[in-house]
Amino acid sequence: MDIVEKVRGGVRLDLQEALELYDLDLFTLGTLASEIRQKMHEKRTYFNINRHINPTNICKDICKFCAYSASRKNPNPYTMSIDEIVSIAKNSWQKGAKEVHIVSAHNPEAGLEWYLGMFRAIKEELPEIHVKALTAAEINFLAQEYGLSIDEVLDRMVENGVDSMPGGGAEIFDEKVREYICKGKVSSSGWLEIHRKWHERGKKSNATMLFGHIESRAHRVDHMLRLRGLQDETGGFNCFIPLVYQRENNYLKVEQFPTGQEILKTMAISRIILDNIPHIKAYWVTATINLALIAQEYGANDLDGTIEKESIQAAAGAGSSHGMALEEFVHLIKDSGFTPVERDSLYNELRVW
């Protein structure tokens, strides 16, 4: 049975077999991924009306790929007050946002109460808004910084109103790669364990993979297989998000950037491998909106959301600093031959265009 027959027959691929997918031509690979997407989601493409809030850029870690944290390349440190954060959330809620997506730096000066207090304050003011917050890397930092167990941090998140977790901090699970690009950050096993524990609390999360830097194709496939393994155990991942590395204003010296074909192949392969994660997100912030729209033909069925404002990827060159208008978002999806579906954070359908 060749690799195409295996995929069409629903055979689960191992690492070597999955690597063979990269050798297929783009059209064949896209067709395979599109067939799976069609079975799962037909022509529906999901998005939500959301607001990204990045409350501080002061960070004790020094990741080579990061252009966001306050450093020589970004010498403008800031930390928002809780009142400022609540005010942003209120303003976004009034404009129709159903979710705030809160990801920060690892700020040792801010205090545990600042991290947890912002969620509580948002929920007191806006009890119906969905709070997606704290990556596994942030949780690991808080546990170490304040002498808490991971379980204690997760329990406090739940108590203070966090509804789901974003997938950031995963980068690439291979420890040698991590050692080079984000030494000192949460380990791959630590990242997976934090998400396992979160799922055990009946909560959902996303998973990411940062690619297009120094990793190999085998590292990408290994990353996906580890996520597939955890999803078999917990069923807690809503979505997988392959994040395209942003090249500006950081210390990672990357000569070869992935082509559009390589990005689309990686999207398609993630749809094929991750048979148990329902949604594949082409995050337009890192992929560009044009490539994200094409990725709908390569297995992606989610484009994230309107975002409104975003600082982390924008600092490294992504065109996301001011988000995208809802009308434009809907128009672009329709124009590309798909059906726009506004969803909530847990993929319940709110409106179909």
C-alpha positions as CSV (number, residue, x, y, z in Angstrom):
1,M,0.0,0.0,0.0
2,D,1.6,3.3,-1.0
3,I,1.4,6.5,1.1
4,V,-1.6,7.9,-0.7
5,E,-3.6,4.7,-0.3
6,K,-2.7,4.6,3.4
7,V,-4.0,8.2,3.9
8,R,-7.2,7.5,2.0
9,G,-7.6,4.3,3.9
10,G,-7.4,6.1,7.3
11,V,-4.2,4.3,8.2
12,R,-2.3,6.2,11.0
13,L,1.2,7.1,9.8
14,D,4.4,6.8,11.8
15,L,7.3,9.3,11.6
16,Q,8.9,7.8,8.5
17,E,5.7,7.5,6.7
18,A,4.6,11.0,7.5
19,L,7.9,12.3,6.3
20,E,7.2,10.7,2.9
21,L,4.2,13.1,2.6
22,Y,6.6,15.9,2.1
23,D,7.8,14.2,-1.1
24,L,4.4,14.3,-2.7
25,D,3.6,17.1,-5.1
26,L,1.7,20.0,-3.7
27,F,-1.5,19.2,-5.6
28,T,-1.7,15.6,-4.4
29,L,-1.0,16.5,-0.8
30,G,-3.5,19.3,-0.9
31,T,-6.1,17.0,-2.4
32,L,-5.6,14.4,0.4
33,A,-5.8,17.1,3.2
34,S,-8.8,18.7,1.5
35,E,-10.7,15.4,1.4
36,I,-10.2,15.0,5.2
37,R,-11.3,18.6,5.8
38,Q,-14.4,18.1,3.6
39,K,-15.4,15.0,5.5
40,M,-15.0,16.8,8.9
41,H,-16.2,20.4,8.1
42,E,-17.4,20.5,4.5
43,K,-16.8,24.1,3.2
44,R,-17.1,25.7,6.6
45,T,-14.3,28.0,7.7
46,Y,-14.5,29.1,11.3
47,F,-13.4,32.4,12.9
48,N,-14.3,34.3,16.1
49,I,-14.6,37.9,17.0
50,N,-11.8,38.2,19.5
51,R,-9.3,40.7,21.0
52,H,-5.7,39.8,21.7
53,I,-4.3,41.6,24.8
54,N,-0.5,41.4,25.6
55,P,-0.3,43.0,29.0
56,T,3.5,43.2,29.5
57,N,6.7,42.7,27.5
58,I,9.1,42.5,30.4
59,C,10.5,38.9,30.4
60,K,13.1,37.0,32.3
61,D,13.6,34.5,29.5
62,I,15.6,35.3,26.4
63,C,14.2,33.3,23.4
64,K,16.2,33.9,20.3
65,F,13.2,34.1,18.0
66,C,11.3,36.6,20.1
67,A,11.0,40.3,19.0
68,Y,8.4,41.2,21.6
69,S,10.1,41.1,24.9
70,A,11.9,44.3,26.1
71,S,15.5,43.9,25.0
72,R,18.1,45.7,22.9
73,K,16.0,45.1,19.9
74,N,12.8,46.3,21.6
75,P,13.9,48.8,24.3
76,N,10.4,50.0,25.3
77,P,9.3,48.0,28.4
78,Y,5.7,48.2,29.6
79,T,3.3,46.6,32.0
80,M,-0.4,47.5,31.9
81,S,-2.4,48.0,35.0
82,I,-5.3,45.7,35.7
83,D,-7.7,48.7,35.2
84,E,-6.2,49.3,31.7
85,I,-6.6,45.6,30.8
86,V,-10.2,45.6,32.0
87,S,-10.9,48.8,30.0
88,I,-9.5,47.2,26.8
89,A,-11.7,44.0,27.4
90,K,-14.8,46.2,28.0
91,N,-14.2,48.2,24.9
92,S,-13.8,45.1,22.8
93,W,-16.9,43.4,24.3
94,Q,-18.9,46.5,23.3
95,K,-17.6,46.1,19.8
96,G,-18.8,42.5,19.6
97,A,-15.8,40.5,20.8
98,K,-16.7,37.2,22.5
99,E,-13.2,36.3,23.6
100,V,-10.1,37.9,25.1
101,H,-6.9,36.1,24.3
102,I,-4.3,37.1,26.9
103,V,-0.6,36.2,26.5
104,S,2.2,38.0,28.2
105,A,5.9,37.8,28.8
106,H,7.4,36.2,31.9
107,N,7.6,39.3,34.1
108,P,9.2,38.6,37.5
109,E,8.3,42.1,38.7
110,A,4.5,42.0,38.2
111,G,3.5,39.6,40.9
112,L,1.2,36.6,41.0
113,E,-1.8,38.7,42.0
114,W,-1.3,40.8,38.9
115,Y,-1.4,37.8,36.6
116,L,-4.4,36.2,38.2
117,G,-6.2,39.4,39.3
118,M,-6.6,40.5,35.7
119,F,-8.7,37.5,34.9
120,R,-10.9,37.9,38.0
121,A,-11.4,41.6,37.3
122,I,-12.4,40.9,33.7
123,K,-14.9,38.2,34.7
124,E,-16.4,40.5,37.4
125,E,-16.9,43.2,34.8
126,L,-17.8,40.9,31.9
127,P,-19.0,37.5,33.2
128,E,-20.0,36.2,29.8
129,I,-16.7,36.9,27.9
130,H,-14.5,33.9,27.3
131,V,-11.0,34.3,28.8
132,K,-8.4,32.4,27.0
133,A,-5.1,32.9,28.8
134,L,-1.7,31.8,30.0
135,T,0.4,29.6,27.8
136,A,2.1,26.5,29.4
137,A,5.3,28.5,29.3
138,E,3.7,31.2,31.5
139,I,2.3,28.6,33.8
140,N,5.6,27.0,34.2
141,F,7.2,30.4,34.9
142,L,4.6,31.3,37.6
143,A,5.0,27.9,39.3
144,Q,8.8,28.4,39.5
145,E,8.8,32.0,40.4
146,Y,6.3,31.7,43.2
147,G,7.1,28.3,44.6
148,L,3.8,26.7,43.5
149,S,3.1,23.3,41.9
150,I,1.6,23.3,38.4
151,D,-1.6,21.9,39.9
152,E,-1.8,24.9,42.2
153,V,-1.4,27.4,39.4
154,L,-4.0,25.6,37.2
155,D,-6.5,25.6,40.1
156,R,-6.0,29.3,40.7
157,M,-6.5,30.0,37.0
158,V,-9.9,28.2,37.2
159,E,-10.8,30.0,40.4
160,N,-10.0,33.3,38.8
161,G,-12.0,32.8,35.7
162,V,-9.7,31.4,32.9
163,D,-11.9,29.4,30.6
164,S,-9.4,27.9,28.2
165,M,-5.7,27.9,27.4
166,P,-3.9,29.1,24.3
167,G,-1.3,26.8,22.7
168,G,1.7,29.0,22.8
169,G,5.1,28.1,24.2
170,A,5.2,24.7,22.4
171,E,7.7,26.0,19.7
172,I,9.3,22.7,18.6
173,F,9.3,19.8,21.0
174,D,12.8,18.5,20.1
175,E,14.9,19.4,23.1
176,K,18.1,20.2,21.2
177,V,16.2,22.7,19.1
178,R,14.6,24.1,22.3
179,E,18.0,24.4,23.9
180,Y,19.2,26.6,21.1
181,I,16.1,28.8,20.5
182,C,14.4,29.1,23.9
183,K,16.8,27.8,26.6
184,G,15.3,28.0,30.1
185,K,11.7,27.9,28.9
186,V,9.3,25.1,29.8
187,S,10.5,21.7,28.5
188,S,8.6,19.8,25.9
189,S,7.5,17.2,28.5
190,G,6.6,20.0,30.8
191,W,4.4,21.7,28.1
192,L,2.6,18.4,27.4
193,E,2.1,17.6,31.1
194,I,0.6,21.1,31.8
195,H,-1.9,20.6,29.0
196,R,-2.6,17.1,30.2
197,K,-3.4,18.4,33.7
198,W,-5.6,21.2,32.2
199,H,-7.6,18.7,30.2
200,E,-8.0,16.5,33.3
201,R,-9.9,19.5,34.8
202,G,-12.4,19.3,32.0
203,K,-10.9,22.3,30.2
204,K,-9.9,22.8,26.6
205,S,-6.8,24.1,25.0
206,N,-5.1,24.7,21.7
207,A,-1.6,23.5,20.5
208,T,0.9,25.3,18.4
209,M,4.1,24.5,16.5
210,L,6.6,27.2,15.5
211,F,8.2,26.2,12.2
212,G,10.4,27.7,9.5
213,H,13.5,28.4,11.6
214,I,16.2,25.9,12.4
215,E,14.0,22.8,12.8
216,S,13.9,19.9,10.3
217,R,10.9,18.3,8.7
218,A,11.4,15.4,11.0
219,H,11.2,17.7,14.0
220,R,7.9,19.0,12.8
221,V,6.4,15.5,12.3
222,D,7.7,14.4,15.7
223,H,6.0,17.4,17.3
224,M,2.7,16.5,15.7
225,L,3.0,12.9,16.7
226,R,3.5,13.8,20.3
227,L,0.4,16.0,20.2
228,R,-1.6,13.2,18.6
229,G,-0.5,10.9,21.4
230,L,-1.7,13.3,24.2
231,Q,-4.9,13.9,22.3
232,D,-5.5,10.1,22.3
233,E,-5.3,10.2,26.1
234,T,-7.3,13.4,26.9
235,G,-9.3,14.6,23.9
236,G,-8.7,18.1,25.2
237,F,-7.2,19.9,22.2
238,N,-9.6,22.0,20.2
239,C,-7.2,23.1,17.5
240,F,-3.7,22.8,16.1
241,I,-2.0,26.0,14.9
242,P,1.2,25.7,12.8
243,L,2.8,29.2,13.4
244,V,5.1,30.5,10.7
245,Y,8.3,31.9,12.2
246,Q,8.6,35.7,11.9
247,R,12.0,36.8,10.9
248,E,12.4,40.5,11.9
249,N,14.0,42.1,15.0
250,N,15.3,38.9,16.7
251,Y,18.5,37.0,17.4
252,L,17.8,33.8,15.5
253,K,20.0,33.9,12.4
254,V,17.9,32.0,9.8
255,E,19.2,32.0,6.2
256,Q,16.6,29.8,4.6
257,F,12.9,30.7,5.1
258,P,10.1,28.3,4.1
259,T,8.5,28.9,0.8
260,G,4.8,29.2,0.4
261,Q,4.7,25.6,-0.9
262,E,6.6,24.4,2.3
263,I,4.1,26.2,4.5
264,L,1.1,24.7,2.7
265,K,2.6,21.2,2.7
266,T,3.1,21.5,6.5
267,M,-0.5,22.7,7.0
268,A,-1.7,19.7,4.9
269,I,0.4,17.2,6.7
270,S,-0.8,18.4,10.0
271,R,-4.4,17.8,8.9
272,I,-3.5,14.3,7.8
273,I,-1.5,13.3,10.9
274,L,-3.7,14.9,13.5
275,D,-6.7,12.8,12.8
276,N,-8.0,13.3,16.4
277,I,-7.7,17.1,16.7
278,P,-10.8,18.6,15.1
279,H,-9.6,21.9,13.8
280,I,-6.5,23.1,12.0
281,K,-5.9,26.8,12.1
282,A,-4.2,28.8,9.4
283,Y,-3.3,31.7,11.7
284,W,-3.4,34.6,9.3
285,V,-1.2,36.7,11.6
286,T,1.9,34.6,10.9
287,A,1.0,33.0,7.5
288,T,-0.3,36.3,5.9
289,I,-4.0,36.5,5.0
290,N,-3.4,35.5,1.4
291,L,-1.6,32.3,2.3
292,A,-4.1,31.5,5.1
293,L,-7.0,31.8,2.6
294,I,-5.2,29.3,0.2
295,A,-4.6,27.0,3.2
296,Q,-8.3,26.4,3.3
297,E,-7.6,24.2,0.3
298,Y,-4.9,22.4,2.2
299,G,-6.8,21.2,5.3
300,A,-7.2,24.4,7.4
301,N,-10.7,25.1,8.5
302,D,-10.1,28.0,10.9
303,L,-8.5,31.4,10.4
304,D,-8.5,32.5,14.1
305,G,-10.4,35.8,14.2
306,T,-10.6,39.6,13.8
307,I,-8.0,40.0,16.6
308,E,-8.4,43.8,16.8
309,K,-4.9,44.4,18.0
310,E,-1.8,42.1,18.4
311,S,1.7,42.9,19.5
312,I,3.8,39.8,19.8
313,Q,3.9,38.7,16.2
314,A,3.7,42.2,14.9
315,A,7.0,43.1,16.7
316,A,8.7,40.4,14.5
317,G,7.2,41.7,11.2
318,A,3.6,40.3,11.0
319,G,1.0,42.6,9.6
320,S,-1.4,42.1,12.6
321,S,-1.0,45.2,14.8
322,H,-4.5,46.4,14.0
323,G,-6.4,43.2,13.3
324,M,-9.0,43.0,10.5
325,A,-12.5,44.3,10.1
326,L,-15.3,41.7,10.4
327,E,-16.8,42.6,7.0
328,E,-13.5,42.2,5.3
329,F,-12.8,38.9,7.0
330,V,-16.2,37.5,5.9
331,H,-15.8,38.8,2.4
332,L,-12.4,37.2,2.0
333,I,-13.6,33.8,3.1
334,K,-16.7,33.9,0.9
335,D,-14.6,35.2,-2.0
336,S,-12.3,32.2,-1.7
337,G,-15.2,29.8,-2.1
338,F,-15.8,28.8,1.5
339,T,-18.6,29.5,4.0
340,P,-17.7,31.9,6.9
341,V,-18.9,30.6,10.3
342,E,-18.6,32.8,13.4
343,R,-17.8,30.5,16.3
344,D,-17.3,30.9,20.0
345,S,-14.1,29.9,21.7
346,L,-15.2,26.2,22.0
347,Y,-16.3,26.0,18.3
348,N,-20.1,26.3,18.9
349,E,-21.5,27.9,15.8
350,L,-22.9,31.4,16.4
351,R,-23.6,32.7,12.8
352,V,-23.3,31.3,9.3
353,W,-22.9,33.7,6.4
